[in-house]
Amino acid sequence: MASSVANLNRSNDTYLSANVFDLFSLKESVVVITGGARGIGLALGFAIAEAGGVPVMIDANGQPHEHFYILQKMCPKLKLFVSDVTDYEKLEKTFGEIVSEFGRIDGCITAAGVCPDQPFLERSPASVKRCFDINIAGTFFAAQLAARQMDKQAKQPSSSPSSSKGSIVMIASMAAHRASKGQFTSDYCASKGAVNSLAKALSVELAEKAIRVNTISPGYIMTDMTLAISDTRPGLAKVFVDDPPMKRMGDRTDLKGAAVYLLSDASAYMTGGELLITGGLHAGLYEEVA
Ligand SMILES: NC(=O)c1ccc[n+]([C@@H]2O[C@H](COP(=O)([O-])OP(=O)(O)OC[C@H]3O[C@@H](n4cnc5c(N)ncnc54)[C@H](O)[C@@H]3O)[C@@H](O)[C@H]2O)c1
């Protein structure tokens, strides 16, 4: 039976020796990133390497963006594993290969995603299913495979470089909270809502294993994905720049600190949370009224 008296740890001076730069360190941490061949996933790979960690990329596309090779120079251990997050058997094999080669998994960022843009009444079952498979099931499977390994490590004598046994960071979206102006992204919005709900459920279920689960929900961020959208629909470029109250589009730089924070001991007491990085757009629109 649970005791009615709390076993309170009365020491309150730990913070005196906890240097903030040490808290943000990812030294020796191995972090798997799905969708790491380009875009947000690749940029967060730079953040991890700069913080002392080792990023390991998984992507369905075996031909990474040229910036991947800059990262590889900085972090020679960097490797891209070609795998599809919707193919569970292949993905399980890929995680096995990663553990054989890198020995452990301390963090996982799920950034693989697609964003179909088509009116709701025209969406085909096959295309909707593909969006849900990649954005929801792919996130679920990657998180599950990472958490299994983190749990295994926690039971081994060699402890993790971090005080938490693992940290999972899912890339959701502002689209989980509001419709994307001028875009037809019904299934995408639904999928990102599901990612946030999944993270909340896992944060509770995995807390006793000291595995933390949080999400980052970016607003409009300049990547090849949003560049391609702007090329085909120039009107949207104006929305991307003018709608955020901060009156600019986000850059991937704006996400780097958040990812390192959530992966590191700096966020040791944060789980089930969401960092909305939108230039203020999730909070509202600023429009001058005469
Ligand atoms: N760019 C933005 O403005 C923005 C805003 C909010 C959320 N997001 C989210 O951030 C994530 C990354 O977006 P991005 O802009 O970098 O896109 P991106 O298209 O540049 O990169 C996505 C990567 O995921 C990979 N991928 C797609 N399907 C896959 C699969 N089945 N298996 C493995 N890899 C797969 C792609 O090959 C690609 O390298 C996505 O989940 C996206 O929804 C992006």
The ligand as an SDF file (V2000), in Angstrom:
LIG
                    3D

 44 48  0  0  0  0  0  0  0  0999 V2000
    9.0030   23.0920  -42.7540 N   0  0  0  0  0  0  0  0  0  0  0  0
    8.0090   23.5380  -42.0070 C   0  0  0  0  0  0  0  0  0  0  0  0
    7.5750   24.6910  -42.1140 O   0  0  0  0  0  0  0  0  0  0  0  0
    7.3990   22.6370  -40.9640 C   0  0  0  0  0  0  0  0  0  0  0  0
    6.5120   23.1930  -40.0580 C   0  0  0  0  0  0  0  0  0  0  0  0
    5.9450   22.3880  -39.0750 C   0  0  0  0  0  0  0  0  0  0  0  0
    6.2520   21.0420  -39.0230 C   0  0  0  0  0  0  0  0  0  0  0  0
    7.1130   20.5230  -39.9330 N   0  0  0  0  0  0  0  0  0  0  0  0
    7.4010   19.0940  -39.8310 C   0  0  0  0  0  0  0  0  0  0  0  0
    8.7930   18.8980  -39.7140 O   0  0  0  0  0  0  0  0  0  0  0  0
    9.1500   17.6510  -40.2980 C   0  0  0  0  0  0  0  0  0  0  0  0
   10.2520   17.8700  -41.3130 C   0  0  0  0  0  0  0  0  0  0  0  0
    9.7660   18.7670  -42.3100 O   0  0  0  0  0  0  0  0  0  0  0  0
   10.7410   19.4030  -43.3940 P   0  0  0  0  0  0  0  0  0  0  0  0
   10.2010   20.7180  -43.7470 O   0  0  0  0  0  0  0  0  0  0  0  0
   12.1280   19.2420  -42.9650 O   0  0  0  0  0  0  0  0  0  0  0  0
   10.4320   18.4290  -44.6460 O   0  0  0  0  0  0  0  0  0  0  0  0
   11.4010   17.8280  -45.7300 P   0  0  0  0  0  0  0  0  0  0  0  0
   10.5140   17.3040  -46.8310 O   0  0  0  0  0  0  0  0  0  0  0  0
   12.4610   18.8030  -46.1110 O   0  0  0  0  0  0  0  0  0  0  0  0
   12.0900   16.5970  -44.9640 O   0  0  0  0  0  0  0  0  0  0  0  0
   11.3380   15.4540  -44.6260 C   0  0  0  0  0  0  0  0  0  0  0  0
   12.2570   14.2380  -44.7190 C   0  0  0  0  0  0  0  0  0  0  0  0
   11.4740   13.1000  -44.3450 O   0  0  0  0  0  0  0  0  0  0  0  0
   11.8270   12.0310  -45.2280 C   0  0  0  0  0  0  0  0  0  0  0  0
   10.7440   11.0620  -45.3090 N   0  0  0  0  0  0  0  0  0  0  0  0
    9.5110   11.2320  -45.8660 C   0  0  0  0  0  0  0  0  0  0  0  0
    8.8270   10.0920  -45.8030 N   0  0  0  0  0  0  0  0  0  0  0  0
    9.6240    9.1780  -45.1900 C   0  0  0  0  0  0  0  0  0  0  0  0
    9.4640    7.8150  -44.8530 C   0  0  0  0  0  0  0  0  0  0  0  0
    8.3430    7.1370  -45.1520 N   0  0  0  0  0  0  0  0  0  0  0  0
   10.4750    7.1870  -44.2000 N   0  0  0  0  0  0  0  0  0  0  0  0
   11.6350    7.8560  -43.9100 C   0  0  0  0  0  0  0  0  0  0  0  0
   11.8470    9.1360  -44.2480 N   0  0  0  0  0  0  0  0  0  0  0  0
   10.8480    9.7870  -44.8730 C   0  0  0  0  0  0  0  0  0  0  0  0
   12.0590   12.7300  -46.5780 C   0  0  0  0  0  0  0  0  0  0  0  0
   12.8060   11.9230  -47.4740 O   0  0  0  0  0  0  0  0  0  0  0  0
   12.7770   13.9890  -46.1520 C   0  0  0  0  0  0  0  0  0  0  0  0
   14.1810   13.8150  -46.1400 O   0  0  0  0  0  0  0  0  0  0  0  0
    7.8830   17.0740  -40.8960 C   0  0  0  0  0  0  0  0  0  0  0  0
    7.3000   16.1640  -39.9870 O   0  0  0  0  0  0  0  0  0  0  0  0
    7.0010   18.2840  -41.0500 C   0  0  0  0  0  0  0  0  0  0  0  0
    5.6420   17.9600  -41.0070 O   0  0  0  0  0  0  0  0  0  0  0  0
    7.6950   21.2760  -40.9120 C   0  0  0  0  0  0  0  0  0  0  0  0
  1  2  1  0
  2  3  2  0
  2  4  1  0
  4  5  1  0
  4 44  2  0
  5  6  2  0
  6  7  1  0
  7  8  2  0
  8  9  1  0
  8 44  1  0
  9 10  1  0
  9 42  1  0
 10 11  1  0
 11 12  1  0
 11 40  1  0
 12 13  1  0
 13 14  1  0
 14 15  2  0
 14 16  1  0
 14 17  1  0
 17 18  1  0
 18 19  2  0
 18 20  1  0
 18 21  1  0
 21 22  1  0
 22 23  1  0
 23 24  1  0
 23 38  1  0
 24 25  1  0
 25 26  1  0
 25 36  1  0
 26 27  1  0
 26 35  1  0
 27 28  2  0
 28 29  1  0
 29 30  1  0
 29 35  2  0
 30 31  1  0
 30 32  2  0
 32 33  1  0
 33 34  2  0
 34 35  1  0
 36 37  1  0
 36 38  1  0
 38 39  1  0
 40 41  1  0
 40 42  1  0
 42 43  1  0
M  CHG  2   8   1  16  -1
M  END
$$$$
